[in-house]
Amino acid sequence: MHALTVCPGVAGSAQLIDLPEPQAADALLVEPLLVGVCGTDREIVDGSYGTAPPGCERLVIGHEAVARVLQAPPDATVEAGDLVVPIVRRPDPVPCPSCAAGEWDMCENGRYTEHGIRGADGYATERAVLDPAFAVPVPTTLGPRAVLVEPASVVAKAWEHIERIGARARWNPKTVLVTGAGPIGLLAALMARQRGLHTHVLDRVTNDPKPRLVADLGATYHTGPVADTPRPDIVIECTGVGALVLDAIEHGGRNAITCLAGISSGARRVDIDAGALNRRLVLENDVVFGTVNANRRHYAAAVETLTAAPPAWLDALITRRVALEQWRDALVQRPDDVKVVIDTRSGGRRP
């Protein structure tokens, strides 16, 4: 059985290797169909992130996945032939109060594991074992597009928290600014439009498919400075670029809510007037918060979002499919890429 693996912390160690067939026992035996590639995967391959399972030297990567159930225990809520999306994070073994309540995305002691990332194998493999408690069923009508459920779950969590914060007072948002038109940014824009909000997306790319994907949502695409966009009630920052993060925070309207969903590389230093930023946040009742990962209800919300989205738009979001045997090509980001996925079955057969 082929699997794409790395030695975490060792750049250039990525390799397609043969692994023994997994033994399902009381778990699901699944056949991953598609695995999404994101910045985290590239960081793991570059050796800057990731942890192998206990007692192992190598980690099977791939945390964004849709899989078909091959075998299920009698008491499982899914059966052979069903499509499922694996939840990435697992609660810590203590568990902390958040993990005990099913809020493992808000783990308080950091002892969680993440499949394909930290302490547990992922799904860039021909077959895998999955705990039924962490398998999210998806409708067959969604099909291979369900590979977008994991990134959409992160955005669903962001929107949930935005709306919870907004409930602090009388709130009637009208305008959203999304910075960054990668998969997370585009999915954030999709959810904004599904809420009937005027949506503006800022990115530096001028050629398709990003501008077209934004236009097809009924949103407005911008390539200039943040100041050229309408002053928003909500900002969802998806780039992690320090200067852009600050510009986005400063550009929000009164009572603005800014969600930081991108991670800064730390490669560039940005000088800020902390006093001026403090005055703005206090005097205008602004809120800035960060978010990462998702729990089960966010996955369920993501499935609902994608099921309600135009199928052709979701298909256009997936700009390249690469066979598992050509995995190196999937990790090279091209100028016109949005979401690249790896077909994990031999020969890259379509679902």
N, C-alpha and C positions, 0 to 999 in steps of 0.2 A: 504494500500500500504506500503510495507516494504522499509525502507531506513536505511543506515548505517550512524550514526551520532555521534558527539562528543560535549562535552562542551569545547570549545577552552580554553587552558590554564590549564585544569584539567586532570592530568594523570589518566588513568584507567576509563575514562568516556565514552569510545566508547560503543555504544549500537545499536542493530538493533531494530528500533521502527516502529510503524504504523503512517503514516502521511495521511492527507486527499488527495484525488485525485487532481492533479493540474488542474487549469483552464487555457486553452490555449488562449482564446480570439483571438487576432491578431498575436499570436506567433505559433510556431510549438509545437505540442504535440508529444513527442518522447518516444520510448522504448529503454533505454540503453541496449546494448547487452553484451558488455564486458567493464570492467573498469580496467586499469592498476594500479598496486601498485608500488610506488617508495619511495625513502627516505623521500621526503616531507610528504607523507601520514603517514609514521611511526613517523615522528617528531610531526605531528599534533595529532596523537593518544597518543603519549607520553606526550602531554601537553606543548610542547616547542614552538609551532607555531600555527597560525591560528586565524581567527576572524569570529564570527557568523554574519549573515545578520543583519541589523539594526532592533532592537526590538525583536530579537530572542535570546534564550539561547543556542540553539544547531545549529551546522553546519553539513549539509550533505556533506560528503567528496567524493573524487573521481574526479580528473580533467582530467585524460587520459581516453578518452571514444570513443566508436563507438556506434551509435544509429540508430534505424530504425524509420522513420517518420510514425506516426500513423494518424496525421491530420495536414493539412497545410491550411493557409488562401489562398484565390483565387489569390492574387498577388505575392505569394511566387515563387521562382525559383526552388523549389523542391516540390515533391508531396508524398502522402502516398505510402509507400513501399520503398522509396529511403533510401540509407544509407548516414549518415552525421557524421562528427566529429565536436564537439563543440570547438570553440576557447575559450581558458581558460580566457584570460585577457580581461577586458572591459575598455575603456578609462575613464579618470576621468571626473567629471561633469563640470569642468570649461569651456572647456578643455584647457590643456596646448598646446603650438604650435605643439609638437610631436603628441599628441593624436588627435588633430584636423586634422592632415595630415594622419591619419591612422597608425601612427608609435607608437602605444600604448605600444609596448615593450620597447620603449625608453622614457617612461613618465618622465617628468621633475619635477613634484611636488609630486609624490608618492601617489596621491589620486585615483589611479586605484582600481578596484576590480578584484578578481580572483575566478572563480567558483570552489568550493571545497577547497578553501584555505583561501581567504580573502574577507569577506563581502558579499559572494554570495554562495548559495548552489551548490553542485556538482552533480555527476551523479551516485553515488552508491545507486541507487534507481530503483524501477521497472518502473516508468514513470517520466518524467520531462518536463518542458517547456523550449523552446529554441528560442531566438530571431533569426529570419531568416537571419538577417544581419551578424550573427556570427556563421552560420552553413556552414561548408565546405563539399560540396558533394564529395562522393568517389565512384568509380566504383564498381559495384557488383562483378566484378572479384577479387577485393582486399578483399572483404568480411570481416570476423572477424580480418584479419591481419591489418585492418585500426585502430585498437586500438594502433598501433605503430606510427600513424601519429603525435600525439602530441610530443612525445620525438624526433621523426625525424625532426619536425619543428624547434626545438631548435638547432639541428645540422645543418639544412639547413641555418639557420641564421648565425651560426658560419662560415660556408663555404663562404657564401656571403660576410661577413666582411673580411675574410682572402683574398679573391680574390680582393676586393676593395683596401685593403692595398697593396697587391702585385702590383697593377696597378700604384703605385707611381713611378716605374722605370721598366726598362727592366727585366722581371721576367720569369724564366723558371724552376719552381720547379720540382723536380724529386722524392724526398723522404719525407715521412710523418711518424712521430712517434705519436702514440696514447697511452697515459698512462691511463690504466684502461680498463677492458674488460667487464664492465657492459653494459646495453642496450645503453646508450649514446655513450660509447666508440666503441662498435661494429657497431652502425649506422654511427659513424664518419668514421670508417674503410671502411664500405660499400661505402660511398660517395667518399672516397679517391680512392678506386679501380674503381669506375665508372668513375673517372677522369683519369684513367690510370696511377696512381702514385704508386711507390714502397712503400708498406705500412708495417709498423712494429707496433705491438701491444704489450705493456708491462703490465703484470699482475702477481700477485704472485700465482694464482691458477694453479696447474699443471695437474689436472684431467679434463676430459671432463665435460660439453660440450664446454667450452670457447675455448680451443686450437683447437678443431675440427671446430668450427664456423669460427675462424680466418683462418685456413687452407683452408676451403671451399671457402673463398673469394679470395684465391690466395695471401694472406698476410702471414707474418712471425710472429710467436708468441714467446715472450721472457718472461723469469721469473727471470732473473738476474738483475744486476744494470743497470741503464740508460746508463752508459759509455760503456756497452757491445753492444749497438745497434748502427747501422750506424748513422753518424751525419746528422740530418734531415734539410730540408729546412722549413718544417712546423711541429709544435708541437701542438697537441690538447690534453690538460691536463684535464682528466675527473675524477680524484680522489679527489682533494682538499686536499691531504696530503701535509702538508707544506714542508717537506724535499724533497719530490718527485717533487713538483712544482719547487723548486729552482734548483734541479738537471736537470730537463727538460729544464728550461730556459738556463742554462749554457751549455747544451749539443748541442744546436742548432748551425747550421752553420752560416756563414756570411750572413747578410741580412735576418736572420731567422724571421719567424713570429710565435709567441706562443699565442695560444688562450686558456684562462683559462675558462673551462666550468664546473668545479667542485667547490663545496663550502666547504671551510675548517670548521672543527668543532670548532677550537679554543681551543681544549682540550690540545694540546701540544705546548710548546714554542719552536721556532726554531731561533737560533742565526744566523745572516747573516752578511757578510762583505758588507755593503751597498755601500761603495766606490768602491770595486772591481766590484760589480754588475753594478753600474752606468758606470764605464769605459767600461765594456763589451758592454752594450747596446748602448752607444754612439759611440764607436770606430768601432763597427761592424754593425751599422745601424739596430740593432735588434728592433723588435716591440713586446710588450707584451700587450694584452688587454683581458678584461673579457666580457662575454656575458651571457645573460639569457633571457628566454621567447622568443616569436616570434609573428609576425603579419601575416595578411592574406596571403601575397605572400609567406611567409616561409611555411605555411601550404600547399599551392598549390605546392610548390617545393617538400615538403615531400611526397605528394601523387604521384607525378611523380617519385620520387626516389623509393618508395616502389612498385609501379606498374611495374617498370623496373627490380626489384630485383627478384632472383629466389624464387618462392613461397615456396619451400621446406626449403630454408634457413630461411625465415621469420617464418615459422612454428616452426622450431627448436629453434628460439630465444625465443618463448613463451614456457617456460619449465613447467609451471603448470597452470591449470585452477581450480578454487575453486568456489563452489556454494556460493551465497550470505549468505546462512544460516550458512556456515562454515567460515565466514570472518576472525575469529581469526587465522585460519591456514594460510590464505593468508598473514598475517602481520608478520609471523615468517619466517625469512630468512634462508633458508637451504643452505648448502655448494654448492650444484649443481644448485642453482637457477640462472637464468638470468633475465627473465621477468615473473613475476607472474601476472595473471589477475583474476578478480572476474567476474563470470557469474552472472549478476544482475537479471536474471529472475528466478522465483521460480522453484526450482528443478534443476537448472543449465543445462537447455536444450541447446544444441548446436545451433548456428545460422544456 
